[in-house]
Amino acid sequence: VFQCPVCMHVLNNPLVLSCGHRFCNSCVSAAAYFGQHSCPVCRKECVLNDDNIKIETLLGRFLQNHF
């Protein structure tokens, strides 16, 4: 539940895409850098920019304290 589906590690600075899937900030940044325009899990078309990505600060703090 707290694992990034891209790198398979505990979410680090978690972000949630418009489709609801969560990823590490660095994994989303890498996908955007390489031109990916869809969710790595469901393949829903999403623009990987600040307007379409929500930062999960509360979840990030929880994961830092407990994992």
N, CA, C and O atoms as a MOPAC input file, in Angstrom:
PM7 MOZYME 1SCF
protein

 N      0.82500 1    -1.19300 1     0.00000 1
 C      0.00000 1     0.00000 1     0.00000 1
 C      0.86700 1     1.25400 1     0.00000 1
 O      0.47500 1     2.26800 1    -0.57600 1
 N      2.03300 1     1.20500 1     0.63200 1
 C      2.92900 1     2.36000 1     0.69200 1
 C      4.13100 1     2.17300 1    -0.22100 1
 O      5.17700 1     2.78600 1    -0.01000 1
 N      3.98600 1     1.33500 1    -1.22200 1
 C      5.08800 1     1.00600 1    -2.11500 1
 C      4.87100 1     1.67700 1    -3.47600 1
 O      3.76500 1     1.66200 1    -4.01500 1
 N      5.91700 1     2.25300 1    -4.01300 1
 C      5.85500 1     2.85400 1    -5.34300 1
 C      5.84000 1     1.73100 1    -6.38500 1
 O      6.70600 1     0.85700 1    -6.35600 1
 N      4.87300 1     1.74400 1    -7.29900 1
 C      4.81500 1     0.68200 1    -8.30400 1
 C      5.90300 1     0.78100 1    -9.37500 1
 O      6.04600 1    -0.13300 1   -10.18600 1
 N      6.66200 1     1.86000 1    -9.39100 1
 C      7.74300 1     1.99700 1   -10.36700 1
 C      9.04700 1     1.44800 1    -9.79600 1
 O      9.66300 1     0.56200 1   -10.38900 1
 N      9.47000 1     1.97200 1    -8.64600 1
 C     10.76400 1     1.56000 1    -8.07700 1
 C     10.63700 1     0.45000 1    -7.03900 1
 O     11.63700 1    -0.14300 1    -6.63500 1
 N      9.41400 1     0.17100 1    -6.60900 1
 C      9.11600 1    -0.89600 1    -5.63700 1
 C      9.65100 1    -0.61300 1    -4.23600 1
 O      9.74700 1    -1.53400 1    -3.42500 1
 N     10.00000 1     0.63500 1    -3.93300 1
 C     10.43100 1     1.04000 1    -2.59800 1
 C      9.28500 1     1.75200 1    -1.88400 1
 O      8.26900 1     2.08100 1    -2.49600 1
 N      9.45800 1     1.98600 1    -0.59000 1
 C      8.49200 1     2.78700 1     0.14300 1
 C      8.44200 1     4.16600 1    -0.51800 1
 O      9.47900 1     4.72600 1    -0.87200 1
 N      7.24000 1     4.70600 1    -0.68100 1
 C      7.07200 1     6.00100 1    -1.34100 1
 C      7.96200 1     7.06600 1    -0.71600 1
 O      7.98600 1     7.22900 1     0.50400 1
 N      8.68200 1     7.78000 1    -1.54800 1
 C      9.56400 1     8.85200 1    -1.11100 1
 C      9.03900 1    10.15100 1    -1.71200 1
 O      8.98400 1    10.28100 1    -2.93500 1
 N      8.65300 1    11.11700 1    -0.87500 1
 C      8.01300 1    12.35000 1    -1.34800 1
 C      6.85800 1    12.00800 1    -2.29200 1
 O      6.88800 1    12.36500 1    -3.47000 1
 N      5.83800 1    11.31500 1    -1.77100 1
 C      4.77800 1    10.78400 1    -2.63200 1
 C      3.95100 1    11.84800 1    -3.34700 1
 O      3.65700 1    12.91600 1    -2.80900 1
 N      3.59200 1    11.50900 1    -4.58500 1
 C      2.71900 1    12.32500 1    -5.41500 1
 C      1.57200 1    11.44200 1    -5.88300 1
 O      1.73000 1    10.22900 1    -6.01900 1
 N      0.42600 1    12.04800 1    -6.12900 1
 C     -0.70400 1    11.30200 1    -6.67200 1
 C     -1.10200 1    11.93700 1    -8.00400 1
 O     -1.26100 1    13.15300 1    -8.10300 1
 N     -1.26000 1    11.10100 1    -9.01800 1
 C     -1.66400 1    11.57500 1   -10.33900 1
 C     -3.17300 1    11.76600 1   -10.37800 1
 O     -3.87200 1    11.38400 1    -9.44000 1
 N     -3.67000 1    12.34700 1   -11.44100 1
 C     -5.10000 1    12.60400 1   -11.56800 1
 C     -5.92600 1    11.32100 1   -11.56300 1
 O     -7.11600 1    11.36300 1   -11.25300 1
 N     -5.32500 1    10.18700 1   -11.89700 1
 C     -6.02700 1     8.90400 1   -11.89000 1
 C     -6.09100 1     8.29200 1   -10.49600 1
 O     -6.81300 1     7.31800 1   -10.28200 1
 N     -5.33200 1     8.86000 1    -9.53200 1
 C     -5.35200 1     8.37800 1    -8.15700 1
 C     -4.18500 1     7.48400 1    -7.77000 1
 O     -4.06500 1     7.11800 1    -6.60100 1
 N     -3.32700 1     7.12300 1    -8.70500 1
 C     -2.18000 1     6.28300 1    -8.37600 1
 C     -1.06000 1     7.12400 1    -7.77600 1
 O     -0.83600 1     8.26500 1    -8.18100 1
 N     -0.35800 1     6.54000 1    -6.80100 1
 C      0.71300 1     7.24400 1    -6.07700 1
 C      2.08700 1     6.72100 1    -6.49900 1
 O      2.27900 1     5.53200 1    -6.75600 1
 N      3.03700 1     7.67000 1    -6.56000 1
 C      4.40700 1     7.35900 1    -6.96100 1
 C      5.37100 1     8.23500 1    -6.19400 1
 O      4.97100 1     9.24200 1    -5.60900 1
 N      6.64700 1     7.85700 1    -6.19200 1
 C      7.69200 1     8.72000 1    -5.65100 1
 C      7.82900 1     9.93400 1    -6.56400 1
 O      7.61400 1     9.84600 1    -7.77300 1
 N      8.18200 1    11.03900 1    -5.98000 1
 C      8.42000 1    12.25000 1    -6.75500 1
 C      9.48700 1    12.00500 1    -7.81800 1
 O      9.32600 1    12.41300 1    -8.96800 1
 N     10.56800 1    11.34300 1    -7.43800 1
 C     11.65700 1    11.10200 1    -8.39000 1
 C     11.22900 1    10.18200 1    -9.54000 1
 O     11.71200 1    10.33600 1   -10.66200 1
 N     10.33500 1     9.23400 1    -9.27300 1
 C      9.85600 1     8.33600 1   -10.33200 1
 C      8.98200 1     9.08700 1   -11.32800 1
 O      9.08500 1     8.86300 1   -12.53400 1
 N      8.12000 1     9.97800 1   -10.83300 1
 C      7.28100 1    10.78300 1   -11.72500 1
 C      8.15700 1    11.74900 1   -12.53100 1
 O      7.92800 1    11.95500 1   -13.72200 1
 N      9.15400 1    12.33300 1   -11.87500 1
 C     10.05800 1    13.25500 1   -12.57400 1
 C     10.81400 1    12.53500 1   -13.68600 1
 O     10.96800 1    13.07500 1   -14.78100 1
 N     11.27900 1    11.33500 1   -13.41400 1
 C     12.00300 1    10.55600 1   -14.42400 1
 C     11.08400 1    10.20400 1   -15.59400 1
 O     11.49600 1    10.28300 1   -16.75200 1
 N      9.85200 1     9.81800 1   -15.29900 1
 C      8.89600 1     9.48600 1   -16.36500 1
 C      8.62600 1    10.70600 1   -17.24100 1
 O      8.58500 1    10.59500 1   -18.46700 1
 N      8.44400 1    11.86300 1   -16.62000 1
 C      8.19700 1    13.09100 1   -17.38000 1
 C      9.42400 1    13.46000 1   -18.21900 1
 O      9.29100 1    13.88100 1   -19.36800 1
 N     10.60700 1    13.30200 1   -17.64400 1
 C     11.84400 1    13.61600 1   -18.36500 1
 C     11.97700 1    12.77600 1   -19.64000 1
 O     12.42600 1    13.26600 1   -20.67700 1
 N     11.57800 1    11.49800 1   -19.54100 1
 C     11.69200 1    10.59900 1   -20.68600 1
 C     10.47000 1    10.63300 1   -21.59900 1
 O     10.33600 1     9.80100 1   -22.49600 1
 N      9.57500 1    11.60300 1   -21.36500 1
 C      8.46800 1    11.82600 1   -22.28500 1
 C      7.24600 1    10.96600 1   -22.06900 1
 O      6.39000 1    10.89300 1   -22.95100 1
 N      7.13200 1    10.31300 1   -20.93000 1
 C      5.95400 1     9.49500 1   -20.67200 1
 C      4.76800 1    10.41300 1   -20.35800 1
 O      4.89600 1    11.34700 1   -19.56700 1
 N      3.63000 1    10.14900 1   -20.97200 1
 C      2.45000 1    10.98200 1   -20.78800 1
 C      1.25400 1    10.17800 1   -20.30200 1
 O      0.10400 1    10.56100 1   -20.52100 1
 N      1.53400 1     9.06400 1   -19.64300 1
 C      0.44500 1     8.25700 1   -19.10400 1
 C      0.88000 1     7.64400 1   -17.77900 1
 O      2.07100 1     7.52200 1   -17.49200 1
 N     -0.10700 1     7.26100 1   -16.98200 1
 C      0.16600 1     6.62700 1   -15.69300 1
 C      0.86000 1     5.29100 1   -15.92700 1
 O      0.40500 1     4.51000 1   -16.76200 1
 N      1.93900 1     5.00700 1   -15.22000 1
 C      2.63100 1     3.72500 1   -15.38900 1
 C      1.79500 1     2.51300 1   -14.96600 1
 O      2.10500 1     1.38800 1   -15.35700 1
 N      0.75300 1     2.72600 1   -14.18200 1
 C     -0.07500 1     1.60400 1   -13.71300 1
 C     -1.26400 1     1.35900 1   -14.63400 1
 O     -1.41700 1     0.26100 1   -15.16900 1
 N     -2.11200 1     2.38000 1   -14.82600 1
 C     -3.36100 1     2.17900 1   -15.56700 1
 C     -3.28400 1     2.69500 1   -17.00100 1
 O     -4.20800 1     2.48200 1   -17.78500 1
 N     -2.19300 1     3.37100 1   -17.34700 1
 C     -1.96400 1     3.92800 1   -18.68100 1
 C     -2.94400 1     5.04300 1   -19.05200 1
 O     -3.05600 1     5.40500 1   -20.22300 1
 N     -3.65400 1     5.59000 1   -18.05800 1
 C     -4.52400 1     6.73000 1   -18.33000 1
 C     -3.65500 1     7.90000 1   -18.76200 1
 O     -2.62600 1     8.18400 1   -18.14900 1
 N     -4.07300 1     8.56200 1   -19.80300 1
 C     -3.34000 1     9.72100 1   -20.31200 1
 C     -3.35600 1    10.82300 1   -19.26500 1
 O     -4.43000 1    11.25600 1   -18.84700 1
 N     -2.19100 1    11.28300 1   -18.83500 1
 C     -2.09500 1    12.41200 1   -17.90400 1
 C     -0.86600 1    13.22500 1   -18.25900 1
 O      0.18500 1    12.69300 1   -18.61600 1
 N     -1.03200 1    14.50800 1   -18.15000 1
 C      0.10300 1    15.39800 1   -18.34200 1
 C      0.82900 1    15.47600 1   -17.00800 1
 O      0.23600 1    15.84400 1   -15.99400 1
 N      2.09700 1    15.13400 1   -17.00700 1
 C      2.86600 1    15.09000 1   -15.76500 1
 C      3.45400 1    16.46900 1   -15.48300 1
 O      4.64700 1    16.70600 1   -15.67300 1
 N      2.58300 1    17.37800 1   -15.02100 1
 C      3.03500 1    18.70900 1   -14.63700 1
 C      2.39000 1    19.09600 1   -13.30600 1
 O      1.56700 1    18.35200 1   -12.77300 1
 N      2.75700 1    20.24200 1   -12.77900 1
 C      2.30500 1    20.65200 1   -11.44600 1
 C      0.79000 1    20.78800 1   -11.32600 1
 O      0.24600 1    20.62700 1   -10.23400 1
 N      0.10300 1    21.08000 1   -12.42200 1
 C     -1.34600 1    21.24500 1   -12.38100 1
 C     -2.08300 1    19.92200 1   -12.21200 1
 O     -3.20400 1    19.90400 1   -11.70500 1
 N     -1.48100 1    18.82900 1   -12.62100 1
 C     -2.14700 1    17.52600 1   -12.60100 1
 C     -1.60500 1    16.57100 1   -11.54600 1
 O     -2.03200 1    15.41900 1   -11.47500 1
 N     -0.67500 1    17.03700 1   -10.73300 1
 C     -0.05800 1    16.18300 1    -9.71500 1
 C     -0.27900 1    16.80200 1    -8.34500 1
 O     -0.04300 1    17.99300 1    -8.14200 1
 N     -0.73100 1    15.98800 1    -7.41800 1
 C     -0.96000 1    16.46800 1    -6.05700 1
 C      0.14300 1    15.92700 1    -5.14800 1
 O      0.42900 1    14.72900 1    -5.15400 1
 N      0.75400 1    16.80800 1    -4.37200 1
 C      1.78500 1    16.39700 1    -3.42200 1
 C      1.11300 1    15.88200 1    -2.16000 1
 O      0.22700 1    16.54100 1    -1.61600 1
 N      1.52000 1    14.72600 1    -1.69600 1
 C      0.94500 1    14.08900 1    -0.51600 1
 C      1.85700 1    14.33100 1     0.69300 1
 O      2.57000 1    13.42300 1     1.12100 1
 N      1.83600 1    15.54300 1     1.24000 1
 C      2.75000 1    15.88100 1     2.33000 1
 C      2.44200 1    15.12200 1     3.61100 1
 O      3.36600 1    14.69500 1     4.30400 1
 N      1.17700 1    14.94300 1     3.94200 1
 C      0.82100 1    14.22300 1     5.15900 1
 C      1.25800 1    12.76300 1     5.07600 1
 O      1.82800 1    12.23100 1     6.02800 1
 N      0.99500 1    12.11700 1     3.95000 1
 C      1.42900 1    10.73500 1     3.76300 1
 C      2.95300 1    10.65800 1     3.78300 1
 O      3.52000 1     9.72500 1     4.35300 1
 N      3.61200 1    11.62400 1     3.16900 1
 C      5.08000 1    11.64400 1     3.16300 1
 C      5.65500 1    11.71400 1     4.55000 1
 O      6.61800 1    11.01100 1     4.85800 1
 N      5.07800 1    12.55900 1     5.40700 1
 C      5.56000 1    12.65900 1     6.79300 1
 C      5.32300 1    11.34800 1     7.55000 1
 O      6.18700 1    10.89700 1     8.30100 1
 N      4.16500 1    10.74800 1     7.35100 1
 C      3.86200 1     9.47900 1     8.00300 1
 C      4.88300 1     8.41400 1     7.60000 1
 O      5.39200 1     7.68900 1     8.45500 1
 N      5.17900 1     8.31900 1     6.32700 1
 C      6.12300 1     7.30500 1     5.85000 1
 C      7.52600 1     7.55400 1     6.35800 1
 O      8.24500 1     6.60200 1     6.66300 1
 N      7.94100 1     8.82500 1     6.45900 1
 C      9.27200 1     9.12900 1     6.97600 1
 C      9.36900 1     8.72100 1     8.44600 1
 O     10.41400 1     8.24000 1     8.88300 1
 N      8.30200 1     8.90700 1     9.20500 1
 C      8.33300 1     8.59800 1    10.63500 1
 C      8.20200 1     7.11300 1    10.93600 1
 O      8.68600 1     6.65200 1    11.97000 1
 N      7.55700 1     6.35500 1    10.05400 1
 C      7.25800 1     4.95900 1    10.35800 1
 C      7.99600 1     3.93400 1     9.50700 1
 O      7.93300 1     2.73900 1     9.79500 1
 N      8.68800 1     4.37300 1     8.47200 1
 C      9.38100 1     3.39400 1     7.62600 1
 C     10.80900 1     3.80100 1     7.46700 1
 O     11.57500 1     3.11500 1     6.79000 1

